[in-house]
């Protein structure tokens, strides 16, 4: 199984407002680019690793299943 990913729709389903969900994804992408993962410079890429989102929001998303 690959790396678990999260998109803005997953965050919206968790109760985050649309703009907040988008900001979290944007911040995660920015951090990933800073770590050298230039793949995330693509503005059409809207998924990020779940671990990065957990790091940003400070909450574990472990038991939640995502349907993408």
Predicted model as a PDB file, atoms N, CA, C, CB and O in Angstrom, pLDDT in the B-factor column:
MODEL        1                                                                  
ATOM      1  N   UNK A   1       0.845  -1.182   0.000  1.00 52.00           N  
ATOM      2  CA  UNK A   1       0.000   0.000   0.000  1.00 52.00           C  
ATOM      3  C   UNK A   1       0.884   1.237   0.000  1.00 52.00           C  
ATOM      4  CB  UNK A   1      -0.958   0.003   1.219  1.00 52.00           C  
ATOM      5  O   UNK A   1       1.925   1.256   0.657  1.00 52.00           O  
ATOM      6  N   UNK A   2       0.481   2.266  -0.729  1.00 68.00           N  
ATOM      7  CA  UNK A   2       1.267   3.481  -0.853  1.00 68.00           C  
ATOM      8  C   UNK A   2       1.053   4.442   0.300  1.00 68.00           C  
ATOM      9  CB  UNK A   2       0.942   4.165  -2.139  1.00 68.00           C  
ATOM     10  O   UNK A   2       0.482   4.093   1.333  1.00 68.00           O  
ATOM     11  N   UNK A   3       1.521   5.643   0.099  1.00 73.00           N  
ATOM     12  CA  UNK A   3       1.398   6.688   1.102  1.00 73.00           C  
ATOM     13  C   UNK A   3      -0.048   7.178   1.131  1.00 73.00           C  
ATOM     14  CB  UNK A   3       2.378   7.860   0.809  1.00 73.00           C  
ATOM     15  O   UNK A   3      -0.636   7.460   0.087  1.00 73.00           O  
ATOM     16  N   UNK A   4      -0.617   7.278   2.334  1.00 88.00           N  
ATOM     17  CA  UNK A   4      -1.972   7.801   2.479  1.00 88.00           C  
ATOM     18  C   UNK A   4      -1.959   9.287   2.153  1.00 88.00           C  
ATOM     19  CB  UNK A   4      -2.523   7.551   3.915  1.00 88.00           C  
ATOM     20  O   UNK A   4      -1.088  10.023   2.616  1.00 88.00           O  
ATOM     21  N   UNK A   5      -2.918   9.721   1.362  1.00 91.00           N  
ATOM     22  CA  UNK A   5      -2.985  11.122   0.959  1.00 91.00           C  
ATOM     23  C   UNK A   5      -4.295  11.762   1.385  1.00 91.00           C  
ATOM     24  CB  UNK A   5      -2.813  11.247  -0.545  1.00 91.00           C  
ATOM     25  O   UNK A   5      -5.273  11.079   1.691  1.00 91.00           O  
ATOM     26  N   UNK A   6      -4.292  13.084   1.397  1.00 93.00           N  
ATOM     27  CA  UNK A   6      -5.459  13.872   1.785  1.00 93.00           C  
ATOM     28  C   UNK A   6      -5.629  14.977   0.759  1.00 93.00           C  
ATOM     29  CB  UNK A   6      -5.309  14.459   3.234  1.00 93.00           C  
ATOM     30  O   UNK A   6      -4.646  15.546   0.282  1.00 93.00           O  
ATOM     31  N   UNK A   7      -6.883  15.285   0.415  1.00 94.00           N  
ATOM     32  CA  UNK A   7      -7.153  16.441  -0.431  1.00 94.00           C  
ATOM     33  C   UNK A   7      -8.118  17.370   0.307  1.00 94.00           C  
ATOM     34  CB  UNK A   7      -7.740  16.003  -1.813  1.00 94.00           C  
ATOM     35  O   UNK A   7      -8.562  17.057   1.412  1.00 94.00           O  
ATOM     36  N   UNK A   8      -8.442  18.508  -0.301  1.00 95.00           N  
ATOM     37  CA  UNK A   8      -9.281  19.489   0.390  1.00 95.00           C  
ATOM     38  C   UNK A   8     -10.673  18.941   0.684  1.00 95.00           C  
ATOM     39  CB  UNK A   8      -9.393  20.760  -0.440  1.00 95.00           C  
ATOM     40  O   UNK A   8     -11.276  19.310   1.692  1.00 95.00           O  
ATOM     41  N   UNK A   9     -11.186  18.083  -0.164  1.00 94.00           N  
ATOM     42  CA  UNK A   9     -12.522  17.520   0.061  1.00 94.00           C  
ATOM     43  C   UNK A   9     -12.554  16.628   1.301  1.00 94.00           C  
ATOM     44  CB  UNK A   9     -12.974  16.721  -1.166  1.00 94.00           C  
ATOM     45  O   UNK A   9     -13.562  16.568   2.005  1.00 94.00           O  
ATOM     46  N   UNK A  10     -11.449  15.939   1.561  1.00 92.00           N  
ATOM     47  CA  UNK A  10     -11.351  15.132   2.777  1.00 92.00           C  
ATOM     48  C   UNK A  10     -11.417  16.026   4.012  1.00 92.00           C  
ATOM     49  CB  UNK A  10     -10.044  14.306   2.781  1.00 92.00           C  
ATOM     50  O   UNK A  10     -12.089  15.699   4.990  1.00 92.00           O  
ATOM     51  N   UNK A  11     -10.713  17.162   3.959  1.00 93.00           N  
ATOM     52  CA  UNK A  11     -10.714  18.083   5.095  1.00 93.00           C  
ATOM     53  C   UNK A  11     -12.076  18.738   5.280  1.00 93.00           C  
ATOM     54  CB  UNK A  11      -9.644  19.154   4.909  1.00 93.00           C  
ATOM     55  O   UNK A  11     -12.515  18.965   6.408  1.00 93.00           O  
ATOM     56  N   UNK A  12     -12.739  19.038   4.173  1.00 94.00           N  
ATOM     57  CA  UNK A  12     -14.091  19.603   4.249  1.00 94.00           C  
ATOM     58  C   UNK A  12     -15.036  18.597   4.891  1.00 94.00           C  
ATOM     59  CB  UNK A  12     -14.603  20.003   2.842  1.00 94.00           C  
ATOM     60  O   UNK A  12     -15.899  18.972   5.683  1.00 94.00           O  
ATOM     61  N   UNK A  13     -14.876  17.319   4.551  1.00 91.00           N  
ATOM     62  CA  UNK A  13     -15.708  16.265   5.139  1.00 91.00           C  
ATOM     63  C   UNK A  13     -15.475  16.147   6.646  1.00 91.00           C  
ATOM     64  CB  UNK A  13     -15.423  14.921   4.459  1.00 91.00           C  
ATOM     65  O   UNK A  13     -16.357  15.699   7.379  1.00 91.00           O  
ATOM     66  N   UNK A  14     -14.295  16.545   7.104  1.00 90.00           N  
ATOM     67  CA  UNK A  14     -13.985  16.519   8.524  1.00 90.00           C  
ATOM     68  C   UNK A  14     -14.540  17.743   9.262  1.00 90.00           C  
ATOM     69  CB  UNK A  14     -12.486  16.436   8.719  1.00 90.00           C  
ATOM     70  O   UNK A  14     -14.487  17.809  10.491  1.00 90.00           O  
ATOM     71  N   UNK A  15     -15.075  18.715   8.500  1.00 91.00           N  
ATOM     72  CA  UNK A  15     -15.688  19.878   9.124  1.00 91.00           C  
ATOM     73  C   UNK A  15     -14.938  21.182   8.945  1.00 91.00           C  
ATOM     74  CB  UNK A  15     -15.849  19.626  10.549  1.00 91.00           C  
ATOM     75  O   UNK A  15     -15.371  22.213   9.458  1.00 91.00           O  
ATOM     76  N   UNK A  16     -13.826  21.161   8.233  1.00 94.00           N  
ATOM     77  CA  UNK A  16     -13.097  22.405   7.985  1.00 94.00           C  
ATOM     78  C   UNK A  16     -13.808  23.218   6.909  1.00 94.00           C  
ATOM     79  CB  UNK A  16     -11.636  22.111   7.565  1.00 94.00           C  
ATOM     80  O   UNK A  16     -14.311  22.647   5.942  1.00 94.00           O  
ATOM     81  N   UNK A  17     -13.858  24.546   7.058  1.00 97.00           N  
ATOM     82  CA  UNK A  17     -14.406  25.377   5.981  1.00 97.00           C  
ATOM     83  C   UNK A  17     -13.553  25.234   4.716  1.00 97.00           C  
ATOM     84  CB  UNK A  17     -14.475  26.867   6.421  1.00 97.00           C  
ATOM     85  O   UNK A  17     -12.371  24.900   4.793  1.00 97.00           O  
ATOM     86  N   UNK A  18     -14.156  25.486   3.562  1.00 97.00           N  
ATOM     87  CA  UNK A  18     -13.467  25.314   2.280  1.00 97.00           C  
ATOM     88  C   UNK A  18     -12.158  26.096   2.225  1.00 97.00           C  
ATOM     89  CB  UNK A  18     -14.373  25.749   1.137  1.00 97.00           C  
ATOM     90  O   UNK A  18     -11.130  25.550   1.825  1.00 97.00           O  
ATOM     91  N   UNK A  19     -12.185  27.361   2.621  1.00 97.00           N  
ATOM     92  CA  UNK A  19     -10.973  28.186   2.545  1.00 97.00           C  
ATOM     93  C   UNK A  19      -9.889  27.671   3.475  1.00 97.00           C  
ATOM     94  CB  UNK A  19     -11.296  29.637   2.885  1.00 97.00           C  
ATOM     95  O   UNK A  19      -8.709  27.718   3.126  1.00 97.00           O  
ATOM     96  N   UNK A  20     -10.259  27.185   4.640  1.00 96.00           N  
ATOM     97  CA  UNK A  20      -9.291  26.639   5.586  1.00 96.00           C  
ATOM     98  C   UNK A  20      -8.682  25.346   5.040  1.00 96.00           C  
ATOM     99  CB  UNK A  20      -9.957  26.384   6.955  1.00 96.00           C  
ATOM    100  O   UNK A  20      -7.474  25.133   5.142  1.00 96.00           O  
ATOM    101  N   UNK A  21      -9.513  24.496   4.468  1.00 96.00           N  
ATOM    102  CA  UNK A  21      -9.026  23.246   3.873  1.00 96.00           C  
ATOM    103  C   UNK A  21      -8.040  23.546   2.747  1.00 96.00           C  
ATOM    104  CB  UNK A  21     -10.208  22.396   3.340  1.00 96.00           C  
ATOM    105  O   UNK A  21      -6.994  22.905   2.648  1.00 96.00           O  
ATOM    106  N   UNK A  22      -8.366  24.506   1.913  1.00 97.00           N  
ATOM    107  CA  UNK A  22      -7.467  24.890   0.825  1.00 97.00           C  
ATOM    108  C   UNK A  22      -6.151  25.438   1.371  1.00 97.00           C  
ATOM    109  CB  UNK A  22      -8.138  25.933  -0.082  1.00 97.00           C  
ATOM    110  O   UNK A  22      -5.083  25.151   0.830  1.00 97.00           O  
ATOM    111  N   UNK A  23      -6.228  26.223   2.437  1.00 97.00           N  
ATOM    112  CA  UNK A  23      -5.024  26.807   3.033  1.00 97.00           C  
ATOM    113  C   UNK A  23      -4.123  25.732   3.632  1.00 97.00           C  
ATOM    114  CB  UNK A  23      -5.404  27.829   4.109  1.00 97.00           C  
ATOM    115  O   UNK A  23      -2.898  25.821   3.540  1.00 97.00           O  
ATOM    116  N   UNK A  24      -4.726  24.721   4.242  1.00 97.00           N  
ATOM    117  CA  UNK A  24      -3.940  23.623   4.817  1.00 97.00           C  
ATOM    118  C   UNK A  24      -3.203  22.875   3.716  1.00 97.00           C  
ATOM    119  CB  UNK A  24      -4.846  22.654   5.610  1.00 97.00           C  
ATOM    120  O   UNK A  24      -2.018  22.572   3.857  1.00 97.00           O  
ATOM    121  N   UNK A  25      -3.893  22.574   2.622  1.00 97.00           N  
ATOM    122  CA  UNK A  25      -3.260  21.883   1.490  1.00 97.00           C  
ATOM    123  C   UNK A  25      -2.141  22.746   0.911  1.00 97.00           C  
ATOM    124  CB  UNK A  25      -4.307  21.549   0.392  1.00 97.00           C  
ATOM    125  O   UNK A  25      -1.059  22.246   0.603  1.00 97.00           O  
ATOM    126  N   UNK A  26      -2.406  24.035   0.767  1.00 97.00           N  
ATOM    127  CA  UNK A  26      -1.407  24.962   0.219  1.00 97.00           C  
ATOM    128  C   UNK A  26      -0.170  25.009   1.116  1.00 97.00           C  
ATOM    129  CB  UNK A  26      -2.008  26.380   0.063  1.00 97.00           C  
ATOM    130  O   UNK A  26       0.957  24.985   0.621  1.00 97.00           O  
ATOM    131  N   UNK A  27      -0.379  25.076   2.438  1.00 97.00           N  
ATOM    132  CA  UNK A  27       0.731  25.115   3.380  1.00 97.00           C  
ATOM    133  C   UNK A  27       1.529  23.808   3.328  1.00 97.00           C  
ATOM    134  CB  UNK A  27       0.214  25.371   4.808  1.00 97.00           C  
ATOM    135  O   UNK A  27       2.759  23.831   3.373  1.00 97.00           O  
ATOM    136  N   UNK A  28       0.841  22.684   3.234  1.00 97.00           N  
ATOM    137  CA  UNK A  28       1.522  21.393   3.146  1.00 97.00           C  
ATOM    138  C   UNK A  28       2.378  21.325   1.878  1.00 97.00           C  
ATOM    139  CB  UNK A  28       0.495  20.236   3.164  1.00 97.00           C  
ATOM    140  O   UNK A  28       3.521  20.870   1.918  1.00 97.00           O  
ATOM    141  N   UNK A  29       1.823  21.776   0.767  1.00 97.00           N  
ATOM    142  CA  UNK A  29       2.576  21.767  -0.483  1.00 97.00           C  
ATOM    143  C   UNK A  29       3.811  22.651  -0.380  1.00 97.00           C  
ATOM    144  CB  UNK A  29       1.693  22.230  -1.643  1.00 97.00           C  
ATOM    145  O   UNK A  29       4.883  22.282  -0.860  1.00 97.00           O  
ATOM    146  N   UNK A  30       3.666  23.807   0.241  1.00 97.00           N  
ATOM    147  CA  UNK A  30       4.786  24.723   0.411  1.00 97.00           C  
ATOM    148  C   UNK A  30       5.892  24.082   1.247  1.00 97.00           C  
ATOM    149  CB  UNK A  30       4.316  26.025   1.063  1.00 97.00           C  
ATOM    150  O   UNK A  30       7.070  24.207   0.913  1.00 97.00           O  
ATOM    151  N   UNK A  31       5.524  23.403   2.322  1.00 97.00           N  
ATOM    152  CA  UNK A  31       6.510  22.734   3.163  1.00 97.00           C  
ATOM    153  C   UNK A  31       7.199  21.589   2.422  1.00 97.00           C  
ATOM    154  CB  UNK A  31       5.849  22.211   4.431  1.00 97.00           C  
ATOM    155  O   UNK A  31       8.401  21.378   2.581  1.00 97.00           O  
ATOM    156  N   UNK A  32       6.444  20.860   1.621  1.00 97.00           N  
ATOM    157  CA  UNK A  32       7.022  19.757   0.862  1.00 97.00           C  
ATOM    158  C   UNK A  32       8.014  20.264  -0.179  1.00 97.00           C  
ATOM    159  CB  UNK A  32       5.921  18.946   0.185  1.00 97.00           C  
ATOM    160  O   UNK A  32       9.050  19.638  -0.405  1.00 97.00           O  
ATOM    161  N   UNK A  33       7.704  21.392  -0.814  1.00 97.00           N  
ATOM    162  CA  UNK A  33       8.631  21.991  -1.781  1.00 97.00           C  
ATOM    163  C   UNK A  33       9.899  22.438  -1.065  1.00 97.00           C  
ATOM    164  CB  UNK A  33       7.971  23.192  -2.517  1.00 97.00           C  
ATOM    165  O   UNK A  33      11.004  22.265  -1.579  1.00 97.00           O  
ATOM    166  N   UNK A  34       9.736  23.014   0.128  1.00 97.00           N  
ATOM    167  CA  UNK A  34      10.900  23.448   0.913  1.00 97.00           C  
ATOM    168  C   UNK A  34      11.789  22.265   1.300  1.00 97.00           C  
ATOM    169  CB  UNK A  34      10.441  24.190   2.179  1.00 97.00           C  
ATOM    170  O   UNK A  34      12.997  22.423   1.478  1.00 97.00           O  
ATOM    171  N   UNK A  35      11.190  21.085   1.427  1.00 96.00           N  
ATOM    172  CA  UNK A  35      11.946  19.875   1.736  1.00 96.00           C  
ATOM    173  C   UNK A  35      12.599  19.270   0.495  1.00 96.00           C  
ATOM    174  CB  UNK A  35      11.039  18.851   2.390  1.00 96.00           C  
ATOM    175  O   UNK A  35      13.307  18.267   0.586  1.00 96.00           O  
ATOM    176  N   UNK A  36      12.359  19.882  -0.663  1.00 95.00           N  
ATOM    177  CA  UNK A  36      13.001  19.427  -1.889  1.00 95.00           C  
ATOM    178  C   UNK A  36      12.129  18.594  -2.804  1.00 95.00           C  
ATOM    179  CB  UNK A  36      14.191  18.654  -1.549  1.00 95.00           C  
ATOM    180  O   UNK A  36      12.613  18.087  -3.816  1.00 95.00           O  
ATOM    181  N   UNK A  37      10.866  18.439  -2.479  1.00 95.00           N  
ATOM    182  CA  UNK A  37       9.956  17.649  -3.321  1.00 95.00           C  
ATOM    183  C   UNK A  37       9.277  18.571  -4.340  1.00 95.00           C  
ATOM    184  CB  UNK A  37       8.886  16.910  -2.447  1.00 95.00           C  
ATOM    185  O   UNK A  37       8.152  19.026  -4.132  1.00 95.00           O  
ATOM    186  N   UNK A  38       9.982  18.834  -5.442  1.00 95.00           N  
ATOM    187  CA  UNK A  38       9.506  19.801  -6.432  1.00 95.00           C  
ATOM    188  C   UNK A  38       8.257  19.340  -7.165  1.00 95.00           C  
ATOM    189  CB  UNK A  38      10.591  20.083  -7.430  1.00 95.00           C  
ATOM    190  O   UNK A  38       7.628  20.133  -7.865  1.00 95.00           O  
ATOM    191  N   UNK A  39       7.887  18.080  -7.020  1.00 94.00           N  
ATOM    192  CA  UNK A  39       6.641  17.582  -7.601  1.00 94.00           C  
ATOM    193  C   UNK A  39       5.458  18.442  -7.153  1.00 94.00           C  
ATOM    194  CB  UNK A  39       6.412  16.109  -7.204  1.00 94.00           C  
ATOM    195  O   UNK A  39       4.507  18.642  -7.909  1.00 94.00           O  
ATOM    196  N   UNK A  40       5.525  18.944  -5.930  1.00 96.00           N  
ATOM    197  CA  UNK A  40       4.417  19.704  -5.351  1.00 96.00           C  
ATOM    198  C   UNK A  40       4.374  21.164  -5.806  1.00 96.00           C  
ATOM    199  CB  UNK A  40       4.507  19.654  -3.852  1.00 96.00           C  
ATOM    200  O   UNK A  40       3.551  21.934  -5.312  1.00 96.00           O  
ATOM    201  N   UNK A  41       5.246  21.559  -6.738  1.00 96.00           N  
ATOM    202  CA  UNK A  41       5.144  22.884  -7.351  1.00 96.00           C  
ATOM    203  C   UNK A  41       3.999  22.938  -8.354  1.00 96.00           C  
ATOM    204  CB  UNK A  41       6.462  23.258  -8.037  1.00 96.00           C  
ATOM    205  O   UNK A  41       3.590  24.024  -8.765  1.00 96.00           O  
ATOM    206  N   UNK A  42       3.482  21.796  -8.749  1.00 94.00           N  
ATOM    207  CA  UNK A  42       2.403  21.695  -9.716  1.00 94.00           C  
ATOM    208  C   UNK A  42       1.106  22.229  -9.105  1.00 94.00           C  
ATOM    209  CB  UNK A  42       2.227  20.234 -10.183  1.00 94.00           C  
ATOM    210  O   UNK A  42       0.611  21.670  -8.126  1.00 94.00           O  
ATOM    211  N   UNK A  43       0.552  23.303  -9.672  1.00 92.00           N  
ATOM    212  CA  UNK A  43      -0.658  23.899  -9.096  1.00 92.00           C  
ATOM    213  C   UNK A  43      -1.893  23.012  -9.268  1.00 92.00           C  
ATOM    214  CB  UNK A  43      -0.916  25.254  -9.730  1.00 92.00           C  
ATOM    215  O   UNK A  43      -2.894  23.216  -8.583  1.00 92.00           O  
ATOM    216  N   UNK A  44      -1.837  22.045 -10.160  1.00 95.00           N  
ATOM    217  CA  UNK A  44      -2.977  21.140 -10.356  1.00 95.00           C  
ATOM    218  C   UNK A  44      -2.979  19.966  -9.390  1.00 95.00           C  
ATOM    219  CB  UNK A  44      -2.979  20.617 -11.769  1.00 95.00           C  
ATOM    220  O   UNK A  44      -3.980  19.258  -9.274  1.00 95.00           O  
ATOM    221  N   UNK A  45      -1.876  19.756  -8.701  1.00 95.00           N  
ATOM    222  CA  UNK A  45      -1.787  18.666  -7.747  1.00 95.00           C  
ATOM    223  C   UNK A  45      -2.427  19.100  -6.438  1.00 95.00           C  
ATOM    224  CB  UNK A  45      -0.316  18.236  -7.529  1.00 95.00           C  
ATOM    225  O   UNK A  45      -1.943  20.021  -5.781  1.00 95.00           O  
ATOM    226  N   UNK A  46      -3.513  18.439  -6.060  1.00 95.00           N  
ATOM    227  CA  UNK A  46      -4.267  18.840  -4.884  1.00 95.00           C  
ATOM    228  C   UNK A  46      -4.257  17.833  -3.759  1.00 95.00           C  
ATOM    229  CB  UNK A  46      -5.653  19.112  -5.264  1.00 95.00           C  
ATOM    230  O   UNK A  46      -5.068  17.928  -2.838  1.00 95.00           O  
ATOM    231  N   UNK A  47      -3.347  16.861  -3.814  1.00 96.00           N  
ATOM    232  CA  UNK A  47      -3.256  15.872  -2.746  1.00 96.00           C  
ATOM    233  C   UNK A  47      -1.877  15.952  -2.107  1.00 96.00           C  
ATOM    234  CB  UNK A  47      -3.532  14.444  -3.284  1.00 96.00           C  
ATOM    235  O   UNK A  47      -0.876  16.190  -2.781  1.00 96.00           O  
ATOM    236  N   UNK A  48      -1.845  15.750  -0.797  1.00 96.00           N  
ATOM    237  CA  UNK A  48      -0.589  15.772  -0.049  1.00 96.00           C  
ATOM    238  C   UNK A  48      -0.584  14.590   0.913  1.00 96.00           C  
ATOM    239  CB  UNK A  48      -0.407  17.126   0.721  1.00 96.00           C  
ATOM    240  O   UNK A  48      -1.645  14.050   1.227  1.00 96.00           O  
ATOM    241  N   UNK A  49       0.584  14.182   1.383  1.00 94.00           N  
ATOM    242  CA  UNK A  49       0.629  13.079   2.341  1.00 94.00           C  
ATOM    243  C   UNK A  49      -0.141  13.400   3.632  1.00 94.00           C  
ATOM    244  CB  UNK A  49       2.079  12.743   2.673  1.00 94.00           C  
ATOM    245  O   UNK A  49      -0.077  14.511   4.157  1.00 94.00           O  
ATOM    246  N   UNK A  50      -0.857  12.406   4.112  1.00 93.00           N  
ATOM    247  CA  UNK A  50      -1.653  12.569   5.329  1.00 93.00           C  
ATOM    248  C   UNK A  50      -0.777  12.979   6.504  1.00 93.00           C  
ATOM    249  CB  UNK A  50      -2.401  11.273   5.659  1.00 93.00           C  
ATOM    250  O   UNK A  50      -1.197  13.772   7.347  1.00 93.00           O  
ATOM    251  N   UNK A  51       0.426  12.451   6.564  1.00 93.00           N  
ATOM    252  CA  UNK A  51       1.326  12.770   7.676  1.00 93.00           C  
ATOM    253  C   UNK A  51       1.661  14.262   7.727  1.00 93.00           C  
ATOM    254  CB  UNK A  51       2.614  11.955   7.561  1.00 93.00           C  
ATOM    255  O   UNK A  51       1.813  14.829   8.808  1.00 93.00           O  
ATOM    256  N   UNK A  52       1.775  14.891   6.565  1.00 95.00           N  
ATOM    257  CA  UNK A  52       2.086  16.329   6.521  1.00 95.00           C  
ATOM    258  C   UNK A  52       0.900  17.141   7.027  1.00 95.00           C  
ATOM    259  CB  UNK A  52       2.460  16.768   5.081  1.00 95.00           C  
ATOM    260  O   UNK A  52       1.089  18.133   7.731  1.00 95.00           O  
ATOM    261  N   UNK A  53      -0.319  16.736   6.680  1.00 95.00           N  
ATOM    262  CA  UNK A  53      -1.518  17.433   7.160  1.00 95.00           C  
ATOM    263  C   UNK A  53      -1.640  17.263   8.674  1.00 95.00           C  
ATOM    264  CB  UNK A  53      -2.796  16.898   6.445  1.00 95.00           C  
ATOM    265  O   UNK A  53      -1.967  18.213   9.384  1.00 95.00           O  
ATOM    266  N   UNK A  54      -1.377  16.061   9.160  1.00 93.00           N  
ATOM    267  CA  UNK A  54      -1.432  15.814  10.607  1.00 93.00           C  
ATOM    268  C   UNK A  54      -0.428  16.700  11.341  1.00 93.00           C  
ATOM    269  CB  UNK A  54      -1.153  14.324  10.916  1.00 93.00           C  
ATOM    270  O   UNK A  54      -0.715  17.204  12.427  1.00 93.00           O  
ATOM    271  N   UNK A  55       0.731  16.886  10.753  1.00 94.00           N  
ATOM    272  CA  UNK A  55       1.764  17.739  11.346  1.00 94.00           C  
ATOM    273  C   UNK A  55       1.285  19.189  11.425  1.00 94.00           C  
ATOM    274  CB  UNK A  55       3.072  17.654  10.528  1.00 94.00           C  
ATOM    275  O   UNK A  55       1.547  19.876  12.413  1.00 94.00           O  
ATOM    276  N   UNK A  56       0.593  19.651  10.403  1.00 95.00           N  
ATOM    277  CA  UNK A  56       0.127  21.038  10.354  1.00 95.00           C  
ATOM    278  C   UNK A  56      -1.013  21.289  11.333  1.00 95.00           C  
ATOM    279  CB  UNK A  56      -0.320  21.391   8.942  1.00 95.00           C  
ATOM    280  O   UNK A  56      -0.995  22.269  12.079  1.00 95.00           O  
ATOM    281  N   UNK A  57      -2.009  20.396  11.329  1.00 93.00           N  
ATOM    282  CA  UNK A  57      -3.178  20.642  12.173  1.00 93.00           C  
ATOM    283  C   UNK A  57      -2.997  20.121  13.592  1.00 93.00           C  
ATOM    284  CB  UNK A  57      -4.400  20.008  11.555  1.00 93.00           C  
ATOM    285  O   UNK A  57      -3.766  20.483  14.483  1.00 93.00           O  
ATOM    286  N   UNK A  58      -1.999  19.280  13.817  1.00 91.00           N  
ATOM    287  CA  UNK A  58      -1.715  18.787  15.156  1.00 91.00           C  
ATOM    288  C   UNK A  58      -2.675  17.730  15.664  1.00 91.00           C  
ATOM    289  CB  UNK A  58      -1.715  19.911  16.092  1.00 91.00           C  
ATOM    290  O   UNK A  58      -2.785  17.516  16.871  1.00 91.00           O  
ATOM    291  N   UNK A  59      -3.369  17.069  14.752  1.00 86.00           N  
ATOM    292  CA  UNK A  59      -4.331  16.031  15.118  1.00 86.00           C  
ATOM    293  C   UNK A  59      -4.069  14.812  14.241  1.00 86.00           C  
ATOM    294  CB  UNK A  59      -5.809  16.536  14.959  1.00 86.00           C  
ATOM    295  O   UNK A  59      -3.812  14.942  13.044  1.00 86.00           O  
ATOM    296  N   UNK A  60      -4.136  13.632  14.844  1.00 86.00           N  
ATOM    297  CA  UNK A  60      -3.958  12.403  14.081  1.00 86.00           C  
ATOM    298  C   UNK A  60      -5.233  12.076  13.318  1.00 86.00           C  
ATOM    299  CB  UNK A  60      -3.570  11.236  15.008  1.00 86.00           C  
ATOM    300  O   UNK A  60      -6.330  12.129  13.873  1.00 86.00           O  
ATOM    301  N   UNK A  61      -5.083  11.740  12.052  1.00 81.00           N  
ATOM    302  CA  UNK A  61      -6.226  11.359  11.214  1.00 81.00           C  
ATOM    303  C   UNK A  61      -6.218   9.860  10.979  1.00 81.00           C  
ATOM    304  CB  UNK A  61      -6.200  12.113   9.864  1.00 81.00           C  
ATOM    305  O   UNK A  61      -6.835   9.386  10.025  1.00 81.00           O  
ATOM    306  N   UNK A  62      -5.539   9.107  11.821  1.00 70.00           N  
ATOM    307  CA  UNK A  62      -5.265   7.691  11.637  1.00 70.00           C  
ATOM    308  C   UNK A  62      -6.438   6.799  11.329  1.00 70.00           C  
ATOM    309  CB  UNK A  62      -4.634   7.195  12.807  1.00 70.00           C  
ATOM    310  O   UNK A  62      -6.347   6.000  10.397  1.00 70.00           O  
ATOM    311  N   UNK A  63      -7.533   6.883  12.055  1.00 55.00           N  
ATOM    312  CA  UNK A  63      -8.628   5.925  11.925  1.00 55.00           C  
ATOM    313  C   UNK A  63      -9.666   6.332  10.885  1.00 55.00           C  
ATOM    314  CB  UNK A  63      -9.301   5.746  13.253  1.00 55.00           C  
ATOM    315  O   UNK A  63     -10.686   5.660  10.728  1.00 55.00           O  
ATOM    316  N   UNK A  64      -9.417   7.403  10.190  1.00 58.00           N  
ATOM    317  CA  UNK A  64     -10.417   7.892   9.233  1.00 58.00           C  
ATOM    318  C   UNK A  64     -10.119   7.329   7.848  1.00 58.00           C  
ATOM    319  CB  UNK A  64     -10.437   9.446   9.194  1.00 58.00           C  
ATOM    320  O   UNK A  64      -8.994   7.428   7.357  1.00 58.00           O  
ATOM    321  N   UNK A  65     -11.139   6.735   7.220  1.00 58.00           N  
ATOM    322  CA  UNK A  65     -11.001   6.218   5.863  1.00 58.00           C  
ATOM    323  C   UNK A  65     -11.419   7.287   4.875  1.00 58.00           C  
ATOM    324  CB  UNK A  65     -11.839   4.935   5.666  1.00 58.00           C  
ATOM    325  O   UNK A  65     -12.437   7.954   5.058  1.00 58.00           O  
ATOM    326  N   UNK A  66     -10.622   7.447   3.822  1.00 53.00           N  
ATOM    327  CA  UNK A  66     -10.905   8.452   2.812  1.00 53.00           C  
ATOM    328  C   UNK A  66     -11.357   7.783   1.534  1.00 53.00           C  
ATOM    329  CB  UNK A  66      -9.679   9.330   2.554  1.00 53.00           C  
ATOM    330  O   UNK A  66     -10.788   6.772   1.121  1.00 53.00           O  
ATOM    331  N   UNK A  67     -12.361   8.332   0.915  1.00 51.00           N  
ATOM    332  CA  UNK A  67     -12.836   7.845  -0.360  1.00 51.00           C  
ATOM    333  C   UNK A  67     -12.498   8.920  -1.372  1.00 51.00           C  
ATOM    334  CB  UNK A  67     -14.375   7.518  -0.337  1.00 51.00           C  
ATOM    335  O   UNK A  67     -13.105   9.992  -1.377  1.00 51.00           O  
ATOM    336  N   UNK A  68     -11.522   8.632  -2.234  1.00 48.00           N  
ATOM    337  CA  UNK A  68     -11.102   9.622  -3.215  1.00 48.00           C  
ATOM    338  C   UNK A  68     -11.461   9.168  -4.614  1.00 48.00           C  
ATOM    339  CB  UNK A  68      -9.603   9.883  -3.112  1.00 48.00           C  
ATOM    340  O   UNK A  68     -11.185   9.876  -5.582  1.00 48.00           O  
TER     341      UNK A  68                                                      
ENDMDL                                                                          
END                                                                             
